[in-house]
Amino acid sequence: MAIVEAKGCHERSGPRQTLRRAFAQTERAEIWGRQGLAPFKRYAIATRWGFAAPLDWAPMLSVHDPDEEGDEILPKEIDELQVGVIRMHYASMLDRLELRTLATALRDLVTRRFPNMHAQASTRATAALEAASTHRVMGSLPVEPQDELIGGFVTRGGVLPADGLSVSDQETLSRLSMRPAFVGVERHMLKLAVLGDISSIRDHRLTLGEKEPVPKGPRDDGAGGWVVRLDEDAAQIE
């Protein structure tokens, strides 16, 4: 597990100040288990593209990653912490897409500590997942999700209701240069997160390394999340 903050650097004196600011942000977050501070890494990254004359600044990539030691954490608890991070990642994404019932249910799975309350949270999360609308990506695409997506539409004007946007509406938004995109999570990955099946989630991530890189098409974040740009990818959402 790692906490990373990346910043662009335009300091003529070099990346030191930028890395210091970035690392200060990573220090505001910690990952704690029942037995103490979990072992993880903090990274600060400063980047700069090369510029043409007259600036003539060379491209740059600088990293600050001092060694850190956490407390002794059992492997089982590491698995639990990773499941918690994944659930919070999905909850944050779905909350911004205004799918708040499912987002709240995922957060409750992380924060409810007592067994009976956690069991109730698990029941609510399963029900919220079953009730959530799913969508398919349509089109001749070089790469596509393995399952239907749960998510919503995002444009220049903000988030739009996923259920109220027809294919013709999507075409209209593209024609008006509203840069419509569908952001979502594969349903089976959300189900694994609800179940807390970390081994299957890891297996999914391992298969990603076997994929050939594609120059264009929907983008996946390696954790079951997808961004489909409807105008650029020539895709439609059903």
Backbone as CSV, one residue per row, in Angstrom:
resi,resn,N_x,N_y,N_z,CA_x,CA_y,CA_z,C_x,C_y,C_z
1,MET,0.846,-1.197,0.000,0.000,0.000,0.000,0.875,1.238,0.000
2,ALA,0.406,2.275,-0.646,1.200,3.499,-0.761,0.286,4.709,-0.807
3,ILE,0.818,5.843,-0.358,0.154,7.144,-0.478,1.059,8.013,-1.326
4,VAL,0.530,8.545,-2.411,1.343,9.249,-3.399,0.762,10.634,-3.662
5,GLU,1.626,11.628,-3.754,1.224,12.969,-4.184,2.169,13.398,-5.297
6,ALA,1.607,13.730,-6.450,2.412,14.151,-7.600,2.093,15.601,-7.944
7,LYS,3.128,16.359,-8.265,2.959,17.780,-8.610,3.828,18.127,-9.812
8,GLY,3.346,19.089,-10.593,4.184,19.662,-11.634,5.162,20.653,-11.008
9,CYS,6.360,20.704,-11.534,7.399,21.562,-10.950,7.893,22.568,-11.984
10,HIS,7.800,23.848,-11.638,8.290,24.913,-12.516,9.307,25.791,-11.796
11,GLU,9.865,25.262,-10.717,10.850,26.021,-9.946,12.192,26.014,-10.679
12,ARG,12.741,27.188,-10.935,14.047,27.255,-11.594,15.152,26.690,-10.702
13,SER,14.927,26.739,-9.397,15.950,26.257,-8.472,15.970,24.739,-8.363
14,GLY,14.966,24.069,-8.925,14.925,22.621,-8.852,13.698,22.118,-8.122
15,PRO,13.603,20.818,-7.952,12.373,20.220,-7.421,12.291,20.152,-5.899
16,ARG,13.301,20.628,-5.176,13.332,20.398,-3.733,12.101,20.961,-3.034
17,GLN,11.751,22.221,-3.312,10.598,22.832,-2.640,9.292,22.133,-3.024
18,THR,9.177,21.765,-4.297,7.970,21.080,-4.751,7.817,19.733,-4.061
19,LEU,8.917,18.985,-3.955,8.862,17.694,-3.289,8.518,17.853,-1.810
20,ARG,9.035,18.915,-1.189,8.744,19.141,0.225,7.244,19.388,0.431
21,ARG,6.647,20.209,-0.449,5.210,20.482,-0.333,4.391,19.211,-0.576
22,ALA,4.795,18.436,-1.567,4.060,17.217,-1.891,4.156,16.204,-0.762
23,PHE,5.355,16.056,-0.181,5.518,15.068,0.873,4.768,15.475,2.137
24,ALA,4.656,16.790,2.366,3.889,17.260,3.518,2.434,16.826,3.401
25,GLN,1.907,16.769,2.178,0.533,16.320,1.984,0.403,14.825,2.261
26,THR,1.386,14.035,1.836,1.302,12.596,2.086,1.382,12.294,3.573
27,GLU,2.031,13.165,4.341,2.167,12.924,5.779,0.869,13.176,6.541
28,ARG,-0.111,13.787,5.890,-1.387,14.045,6.562,-2.268,12.799,6.613
29,ALA,-1.891,11.758,5.899,-2.702,10.539,5.838,-1.922,9.365,6.416
30,GLU,-2.637,8.490,7.105,-2.041,7.285,7.666,-3.012,6.131,7.488
31,ILE,-2.498,4.926,7.551,-3.309,3.717,7.459,-3.083,2.935,8.742
32,TRP,-4.145,2.810,9.535,-4.035,2.164,10.835,-4.849,0.890,10.864
33,GLY,-4.288,-0.133,11.516,-5.011,-1.361,11.778,-5.279,-1.491,13.261
34,ARG,-5.786,-2.633,13.664,-6.098,-2.849,15.083,-4.838,-2.832,15.942
35,GLN,-3.706,-3.249,15.363,-2.482,-3.394,16.141,-1.514,-2.228,15.977
36,GLY,-1.900,-1.212,15.210,-1.020,-0.063,15.068,-0.934,0.426,13.642
37,LEU,0.107,1.196,13.379,0.312,1.790,12.063,0.706,0.725,11.058
38,ALA,-0.027,0.635,9.959,0.260,-0.374,8.945,1.502,0.011,8.151
39,PRO,2.257,-0.970,7.685,3.419,-0.658,6.842,2.972,-0.228,5.441
40,PHE,3.404,0.933,5.028,3.106,1.420,3.683,4.155,2.465,3.329
41,LYS,4.170,2.868,2.082,5.151,3.848,1.621,4.467,5.159,1.278
42,ARG,5.199,6.248,1.504,4.771,7.573,1.048,5.715,8.010,-0.074
43,TYR,5.132,8.531,-1.132,5.922,9.009,-2.264,5.524,10.442,-2.605
44,ALA,6.511,11.276,-2.833,6.284,12.605,-3.413,6.965,12.618,-4.778
45,ILE,6.242,13.068,-5.798,6.762,13.042,-7.161,6.628,14.433,-7.770
46,ALA,7.685,14.902,-8.392,7.675,16.187,-9.100,8.026,15.933,-10.564
47,THR,7.214,16.455,-11.459,7.434,16.225,-12.886,7.454,17.545,-13.646
48,ARG,8.111,17.520,-14.802,8.092,18.684,-15.688,8.326,18.201,-17.119
49,TRP,7.475,18.672,-18.005,7.696,18.392,-19.420,8.811,19.295,-19.935
50,GLY,9.410,18.900,-21.041,10.404,19.774,-21.667,9.721,20.938,-22.362
51,PHE,10.379,22.091,-22.402,9.839,23.288,-23.047,10.710,23.662,-24.238
52,ALA,10.086,24.266,-25.226,10.844,24.767,-26.373,11.523,26.082,-26.011
53,ALA,12.456,26.536,-26.855,13.139,27.819,-26.651,12.082,28.920,-26.563
54,PRO,12.311,30.006,-25.788,13.588,30.358,-25.178,13.833,29.761,-23.786
55,LEU,12.835,29.067,-23.195,13.046,28.551,-21.839,14.016,27.376,-21.826
56,ASP,13.826,26.466,-22.772,14.746,25.340,-22.914,14.919,24.575,-21.603
57,TRP,13.809,24.314,-20.901,13.893,23.522,-19.676,13.824,22.045,-20.027
58,ALA,14.723,21.280,-19.487,14.739,19.845,-19.748,13.592,19.160,-18.999
59,PRO,13.040,18.057,-19.519,12.031,17.307,-18.778,12.631,16.746,-17.491
60,MET,11.772,16.494,-16.489,12.292,16.117,-15.185,11.306,15.183,-14.490
61,LEU,11.842,14.222,-13.772,11.051,13.356,-12.906,11.853,13.127,-11.636
62,SER,11.373,13.652,-10.519,12.073,13.521,-9.243,11.139,12.887,-8.220
63,VAL,11.688,12.019,-7.381,10.889,11.280,-6.400,11.549,11.376,-5.030
64,HIS,10.711,11.588,-4.014,11.173,11.567,-2.628,10.453,10.413,-1.939
65,ASP,11.194,9.397,-1.511,10.559,8.213,-0.917,11.424,7.644,0.212
66,PRO,11.518,8.349,1.327,12.323,7.852,2.445,11.763,6.542,2.988
67,ASP,12.643,5.736,3.553,12.210,4.485,4.169,11.373,4.773,5.416
68,GLU,10.320,4.009,5.584,9.468,4.146,6.757,9.155,2.759,7.305
69,GLU,9.054,2.662,8.601,8.719,1.401,9.232,7.399,1.536,9.975
70,GLY,6.478,0.623,9.680,5.236,0.575,10.417,5.327,-0.460,11.527
71,ASP,4.251,-0.633,12.242,4.203,-1.646,13.281,3.997,-3.028,12.656
72,GLU,4.193,-4.057,13.454,3.973,-5.420,12.987,2.479,-5.645,12.770
73,ILE,2.111,-5.973,11.544,0.712,-6.203,11.206,0.582,-7.606,10.625
74,LEU,-0.398,-8.360,11.100,-0.606,-9.711,10.592,-1.066,-9.668,9.133
75,PRO,-0.670,-10.679,8.322,-1.100,-10.716,6.918,-2.609,-10.608,6.746
76,LYS,-3.374,-11.247,7.644,-4.832,-11.175,7.538,-5.317,-9.746,7.689
77,GLU,-4.660,-8.987,8.583,-5.087,-7.608,8.782,-4.688,-6.728,7.598
78,ILE,-3.549,-7.033,6.976,-3.162,-6.323,5.753,-4.248,-6.512,4.690
79,ASP,-4.748,-7.748,4.562,-5.834,-8.005,3.613,-7.056,-7.148,3.945
80,GLU,-7.409,-7.065,5.225,-8.570,-6.274,5.639,-8.367,-4.798,5.328
81,LEU,-7.153,-4.305,5.561,-6.866,-2.897,5.276,-6.971,-2.613,3.786
82,GLN,-6.455,-3.523,2.971,-6.529,-3.320,1.524,-7.969,-3.336,1.034
83,VAL,-8.783,-4.231,1.582,-10.206,-4.242,1.233,-10.850,-2.914,1.615
84,GLY,-10.489,-2.393,2.789,-11.041,-1.112,3.223,-10.667,0.024,2.299
85,VAL,-9.415,0.057,1.849,-8.968,1.102,0.924,-9.727,1.003,-0.397
86,ILE,-9.908,-0.231,-0.889,-10.630,-0.427,-2.149,-12.084,0.030,-2.013
87,ARG,-12.723,-0.328,-0.906,-14.112,0.093,-0.695,-14.232,1.612,-0.639
88,MET,-13.294,2.270,0.035,-13.345,3.732,0.118,-13.073,4.367,-1.238
89,HIS,-12.194,3.747,-2.038,-11.919,4.248,-3.392,-13.194,4.219,-4.233
90,TYR,-13.899,3.082,-4.222,-15.139,2.981,-4.986,-16.196,3.933,-4.440
91,ALA,-16.287,4.032,-3.112,-17.293,4.911,-2.503,-17.082,6.354,-2.911
92,SER,-15.829,6.799,-2.919,-15.531,8.176,-3.313,-15.922,8.431,-4.763
93,MET,-15.609,7.481,-5.646,-15.957,7.633,-7.060,-17.470,7.673,-7.254
94,LEU,-18.181,6.738,-6.639,-19.631,6.661,-6.825,-20.348,7.841,-6.193
95,ASP,-19.821,8.354,-5.092,-20.425,9.516,-4.448,-20.394,10.719,-5.372
96,ARG,-19.276,10.933,-6.045,-19.169,12.062,-6.971,-20.067,11.893,-8.193
97,LEU,-20.417,10.640,-8.496,-21.326,10.371,-9.602,-22.783,10.364,-9.134
98,GLU,-23.010,10.783,-7.891,-24.331,10.914,-7.281,-25.035,9.578,-7.098
99,LEU,-24.262,8.496,-6.953,-24.806,7.189,-6.589,-24.564,7.004,-5.091
100,ARG,-25.243,7.814,-4.312,-24.881,7.962,-2.896,-25.349,6.794,-2.031
101,THR,-26.411,6.110,-2.414,-26.864,4.973,-1.604,-25.795,3.877,-1.574
102,LEU,-25.270,3.539,-2.738,-24.234,2.515,-2.811,-22.935,3.017,-2.193
103,ALA,-22.608,4.290,-2.399,-21.392,4.854,-1.816,-21.447,4.809,-0.291
104,THR,-22.580,5.192,0.276,-22.734,5.178,1.735,-22.642,3.760,2.275
105,ALA,-23.234,2.807,1.561,-23.195,1.413,2.005,-21.764,0.884,2.022
106,LEU,-20.961,1.251,1.026,-19.558,0.811,0.997,-18.767,1.435,2.142
107,ARG,-19.024,2.712,2.430,-18.332,3.359,3.552,-18.713,2.710,4.886
108,ASP,-19.985,2.335,5.012,-20.427,1.701,6.254,-19.709,0.375,6.479
109,LEU,-19.387,-0.330,5.401,-18.660,-1.587,5.543,-17.274,-1.365,6.148
110,VAL,-16.721,-0.184,5.926,-15.392,0.127,6.459,-15.473,0.616,7.898
111,THR,-16.504,1.376,8.221,-16.537,2.075,9.508,-17.288,1.313,10.601
112,ARG,-18.124,0.332,10.233,-18.875,-0.415,11.242,-17.985,-1.536,11.793
113,ARG,-17.571,-1.403,13.063,-16.592,-2.327,13.623,-17.208,-3.538,14.321
114,PHE,-18.346,-3.347,14.993,-18.945,-4.446,15.740,-19.569,-5.452,14.771
115,PRO,-19.449,-6.751,15.056,-19.907,-7.786,14.110,-21.358,-7.636,13.670
116,ASN,-22.271,-7.349,14.605,-23.683,-7.250,14.219,-23.931,-6.045,13.321
117,MET,-23.263,-4.922,13.619,-23.415,-3.726,12.786,-22.770,-3.940,11.421
118,HIS,-21.639,-4.652,11.386,-20.978,-4.928,10.111,-21.845,-5.850,9.256
119,ALA,-22.501,-6.829,9.882,-23.389,-7.730,9.147,-24.565,-6.956,8.539
120,GLN,-25.105,-6.002,9.293,-26.187,-5.177,8.762,-25.703,-4.316,7.603
121,ALA,-24.488,-3.764,7.744,-23.912,-2.952,6.663,-23.693,-3.796,5.419
122,SER,-23.261,-5.044,5.590,-23.056,-5.936,4.448,-24.372,-6.221,3.731
123,THR,-25.443,-6.422,4.502,-26.761,-6.655,3.902,-27.215,-5.437,3.111
124,ARG,-27.009,-4.236,3.665,-27.402,-3.006,2.963,-26.575,-2.817,1.694
125,ALA,-25.288,-3.112,1.766,-24.427,-2.942,0.595,-24.829,-3.904,-0.517
126,THR,-25.153,-5.147,-0.156,-25.594,-6.120,-1.162,-26.892,-5.669,-1.817
127,ALA,-27.829,-5.165,-1.001,-29.102,-4.692,-1.543,-28.903,-3.475,-2.444
128,ALA,-28.017,-2.562,-2.041,-27.757,-1.368,-2.851,-27.115,-1.741,-4.174
129,LEU,-26.223,-2.741,-4.159,-25.579,-3.185,-5.395,-26.594,-3.839,-6.325
130,GLU,-27.493,-4.660,-5.764,-28.518,-5.313,-6.579,-29.468,-4.298,-7.200
131,ALA,-29.725,-3.190,-6.486,-30.685,-2.189,-6.970,-30.069,-1.207,-7.961
132,ALA,-28.737,-1.136,-8.017,-28.072,-0.152,-8.873,-28.237,-0.497,-10.352
133,SER,-28.487,0.518,-11.169,-28.624,0.323,-12.610,-27.258,0.036,-13.229
134,THR,-27.233,-0.864,-14.196,-25.995,-1.205,-14.888,-26.067,-0.748,-16.344
135,HIS,-24.901,-0.544,-16.938,-24.828,-0.027,-18.308,-23.765,-0.778,-19.090
136,ARG,-24.013,-0.919,-20.390,-23.077,-1.595,-21.270,-22.417,-0.587,-22.204
137,VAL,-21.141,-0.838,-22.509,-20.417,-0.015,-23.463,-20.582,-0.634,-24.838
138,MET,-21.105,0.148,-25.791,-21.371,-0.341,-27.142,-20.434,0.335,-28.128
139,GLY,-20.015,-0.415,-29.155,-19.165,0.145,-30.198,-18.028,-0.802,-30.526
140,SER,-17.326,-0.518,-31.627,-16.174,-1.318,-32.037,-14.947,-0.771,-31.316
141,LEU,-14.655,-1.339,-30.167,-13.624,-0.800,-29.293,-12.441,-1.748,-29.201
142,PRO,-11.222,-1.209,-29.112,-10.034,-2.065,-28.982,-9.948,-2.764,-27.636
143,VAL,-10.550,-2.188,-26.623,-10.582,-2.790,-25.290,-11.864,-2.347,-24.619
144,GLU,-12.458,-3.239,-23.843,-13.725,-2.897,-23.193,-13.830,-3.599,-21.845
145,PRO,-14.703,-3.119,-20.981,-14.864,-3.733,-19.660,-15.275,-5.195,-19.768
146,GLN,-14.923,-5.965,-18.759,-15.292,-7.375,-18.716,-16.730,-7.573,-18.253
147,ASP,-17.351,-6.546,-17.715,-18.691,-6.669,-17.159,-19.423,-5.347,-17.368
148,GLU,-20.722,-5.347,-17.071,-21.481,-4.102,-17.126,-20.966,-3.136,-16.062
149,LEU,-21.165,-1.833,-16.318,-20.645,-0.792,-15.435,-21.762,-0.168,-14.609
150,ILE,-21.406,0.246,-13.416,-22.279,1.053,-12.566,-21.602,2.408,-12.427
151,GLY,-22.287,3.472,-12.864,-21.655,4.787,-12.825,-22.579,5.860,-13.364
152,GLY,-21.975,6.893,-13.958,-22.761,8.014,-14.457,-22.027,8.795,-15.518
153,PHE,-22.749,9.728,-16.140,-22.199,10.552,-17.206,-21.626,11.847,-16.633
154,VAL,-20.511,12.262,-17.197,-19.862,13.514,-16.797,-19.613,14.338,-18.059
155,THR,-19.947,15.628,-18.008,-19.703,16.536,-19.126,-19.032,17.800,-18.607
156,ARG,-18.802,18.727,-19.523,-18.263,20.027,-19.112,-19.142,20.692,-18.057
157,GLY,-20.440,20.408,-18.117,-21.372,21.033,-17.194,-21.542,20.297,-15.881
158,GLY,-20.857,19.171,-15.719,-20.956,18.417,-14.473,-21.538,17.033,-14.689
159,VAL,-22.060,16.445,-13.612,-22.592,15.085,-13.638,-24.037,15.102,-14.110
160,LEU,-24.391,14.139,-14.982,-25.752,14.003,-15.474,-26.323,12.669,-15.005
161,PRO,-27.641,12.562,-14.862,-28.233,11.293,-14.430,-28.038,10.210,-15.482
162,ALA,-27.464,9.079,-15.067,-27.150,8.009,-16.011,-28.406,7.406,-16.625
163,ASP,-29.484,7.292,-15.846,-30.690,6.629,-16.335,-31.495,7.501,-17.293
164,GLY,-31.252,8.802,-17.288,-32.069,9.683,-18.108,-31.404,10.147,-19.379
165,LEU,-30.312,9.493,-19.799,-29.552,9.944,-20.960,-29.616,8.876,-22.049
166,SER,-30.388,9.145,-23.104,-30.532,8.186,-24.193,-29.323,8.256,-25.121
167,VAL,-29.270,7.321,-26.069,-28.178,7.313,-27.051,-28.202,8.589,-27.881
168,SER,-29.401,9.050,-28.256,-29.484,10.298,-29.034,-29.029,11.489,-28.215
169,ASP,-29.317,11.482,-26.894,-28.814,12.540,-26.019,-27.289,12.539,-25.991
170,GLN,-26.704,11.359,-25.923,-25.251,11.246,-25.917,-24.650,11.805,-27.208
171,GLU,-25.291,11.515,-28.341,-24.814,12.036,-29.623,-24.930,13.549,-29.674
172,THR,-26.011,14.084,-29.109,-26.202,15.539,-29.086,-25.116,16.214,-28.259
173,LEU,-24.797,15.649,-27.098,-23.749,16.211,-26.246,-22.396,16.196,-26.957
174,SER,-22.113,15.128,-27.693,-20.858,15.063,-28.440,-20.833,16.118,-29.532
175,ARG,-21.968,16.301,-30.223,-22.039,17.277,-31.308,-21.880,18.701,-30.778
176,LEU,-22.325,18.952,-29.546,-22.218,20.280,-28.942,-20.879,20.499,-28.230
177,SER,-19.950,19.544,-28.407,-18.608,19.646,-27.809,-18.674,19.765,-26.288
178,MET,-19.594,19.019,-25.685,-19.700,18.995,-24.229,-18.774,17.961,-23.596
179,ARG,-18.016,17.257,-24.433,-17.045,16.257,-23.987,-17.672,15.243,-23.026
180,PRO,-18.736,14.583,-23.448,-19.382,13.620,-22.550,-18.521,12.378,-22.327
181,ALA,-18.528,11.891,-21.116,-17.807,10.663,-20.772,-18.650,9.880,-19.781
182,PHE,-18.510,8.567,-19.830,-19.152,7.726,-18.829,-18.072,7.198,-17.903
183,VAL,-18.265,7.403,-16.611,-17.321,6.944,-15.593,-18.032,5.900,-14.748
184,GLY,-17.431,4.738,-14.614,-18.098,3.695,-13.850,-17.146,2.617,-13.369
185,VAL,-17.713,1.672,-12.634,-16.962,0.552,-12.065,-17.619,-0.739,-12.519
186,GLU,-16.815,-1.736,-12.887,-17.360,-3.031,-13.264,-18.148,-3.628,-12.089
187,ARG,-19.319,-4.141,-12.406,-20.213,-4.624,-11.347,-19.579,-5.763,-10.553
188,HIS,-18.891,-6.671,-11.230,-18.335,-7.807,-10.498,-17.221,-7.376,-9.551
189,MET,-16.516,-6.259,-9.879,-15.499,-5.759,-8.964,-16.138,-5.142,-7.725
190,LEU,-17.257,-4.463,-7.910,-17.981,-3.937,-6.752,-18.497,-5.073,-5.866
191,LYS,-18.937,-6.166,-6.499,-19.415,-7.312,-5.720,-18.275,-7.918,-4.901
192,LEU,-17.070,-8.027,-5.515,-15.911,-8.547,-4.781,-15.553,-7.633,-3.611
193,ALA,-15.702,-6.317,-3.813,-15.409,-5.368,-2.732,-16.409,-5.528,-1.589
194,VAL,-17.679,-5.718,-1.923,-18.693,-5.922,-0.887,-18.411,-7.207,-0.122
195,LEU,-18.036,-8.260,-0.828,-17.751,-9.542,-0.194,-16.430,-9.528,0.568
196,GLY,-15.550,-8.578,0.218,-14.230,-8.536,0.843,-13.302,-9.600,0.302
197,ASP,-13.496,-9.996,-0.966,-12.699,-11.066,-1.591,-11.417,-10.476,-2.178
198,ILE,-10.417,-10.248,-1.317,-9.199,-9.578,-1.760,-8.388,-10.446,-2.718
199,SER,-8.418,-11.774,-2.567,-7.632,-12.635,-3.449,-8.127,-12.544,-4.886
200,SER,-9.445,-12.496,-5.102,-9.984,-12.367,-6.462,-9.690,-10.988,-7.041
201,ILE,-9.711,-9.961,-6.187,-9.365,-8.620,-6.655,-7.915,-8.585,-7.101
202,ARG,-7.019,-9.240,-6.351,-5.611,-9.308,-6.752,-5.455,-10.058,-8.069
203,ASP,-6.204,-11.156,-8.228,-6.126,-11.917,-9.478,-6.513,-11.042,-10.662
204,HIS,-7.526,-10.195,-10.483,-7.950,-9.282,-11.557,-6.824,-8.323,-11.907
205,ARG,-6.143,-7.803,-10.914,-5.065,-6.844,-11.159,-3.878,-7.520,-11.844
206,LEU,-3.610,-8.787,-11.516,-2.491,-9.482,-12.136,-2.726,-9.691,-13.627
207,THR,-3.985,-9.923,-14.030,-4.260,-10.140,-15.449,-4.097,-8.865,-16.254
208,LEU,-4.127,-7.704,-15.603,-3.981,-6.442,-16.336,-2.605,-6.343,-16.982
209,GLY,-1.585,-6.941,-16.358,-0.242,-6.873,-16.917,-0.096,-7.614,-18.218
210,GLU,-1.063,-8.503,-18.535,-0.985,-9.274,-19.765,-1.592,-8.532,-20.949
211,LYS,-2.286,-7.435,-20.698,-2.950,-6.712,-21.779,-1.950,-5.935,-22.625
212,GLU,-2.200,-5.922,-23.913,-1.392,-5.105,-24.813,-1.811,-3.652,-24.659
213,PRO,-0.869,-2.718,-24.625,-1.250,-1.309,-24.558,-1.974,-0.884,-25.824
214,VAL,-3.006,-0.082,-25.664,-3.773,0.374,-26.822,-3.647,1.886,-26.943
215,PRO,-3.506,2.402,-28.175,-3.319,3.840,-28.334,-4.572,4.654,-28.092
216,LYS,-5.747,4.004,-28.220,-6.973,4.762,-28.087,-8.079,3.847,-27.594
217,GLY,-8.985,4.391,-26.819,-10.092,3.586,-26.336,-10.387,3.884,-24.886
218,PRO,-11.392,3.200,-24.339,-11.730,3.393,-22.931,-10.527,3.136,-22.031
219,ARG,-10.434,3.890,-20.932,-9.296,3.761,-20.016,-9.761,3.079,-18.748
220,ASP,-9.019,2.074,-18.302,-9.332,1.468,-17.016,-8.240,1.831,-16.023
221,ASP,-8.623,1.931,-14.747,-7.690,2.413,-13.730,-6.967,1.281,-13.001
222,GLY,-7.148,0.050,-13.485,-6.485,-1.070,-12.844,-7.227,-1.618,-11.655
223,ALA,-8.338,-1.000,-11.276,-9.102,-1.456,-10.118,-10.576,-1.635,-10.473
224,GLY,-10.860,-1.836,-11.759,-12.235,-2.030,-12.184,-12.962,-0.767,-12.576
225,GLY,-12.311,0.395,-12.433,-12.922,1.662,-12.821,-12.598,2.001,-14.269
226,TRP,-13.572,2.593,-14.975,-13.409,2.907,-16.399,-13.854,4.337,-16.697
227,VAL,-13.170,4.941,-17.673,-13.579,6.221,-18.246,-13.737,6.004,-19.743
228,VAL,-14.954,6.182,-20.239,-15.250,6.021,-21.666,-15.622,7.389,-22.209
229,ARG,-14.778,7.956,-23.037,-15.046,9.273,-23.635,-15.866,9.050,-24.906
230,LEU,-17.126,9.426,-24.849,-18.054,9.056,-25.904,-17.694,9.675,-27.245
231,ASP,-17.163,10.919,-27.247,-16.833,11.558,-28.515,-15.522,11.024,-29.081
232,GLU,-14.527,10.786,-28.233,-13.232,10.324,-28.705,-13.209,8.837,-29.020
233,ASP,-13.908,8.030,-28.221,-13.844,6.584,-28.355,-14.889,6.014,-29.308
234,ALA,-15.757,6.872,-29.872,-16.827,6.436,-30.765,-17.650,5.336,-30.086
235,ALA,-17.985,5.565,-28.829,-18.725,4.572,-28.040,-20.066,5.140,-27.624
236,GLN,-20.964,4.236,-27.283,-22.262,4.607,-26.737,-22.530,3.768,-25.503
237,ILE,-23.337,4.301,-24.616,-23.682,3.620,-23.373,-25.149,3.248,-23.385
238,GLU,-25.415,1.985,-23.155,-26.799,1.498,-23.108,-27.201,1.177,-21.684
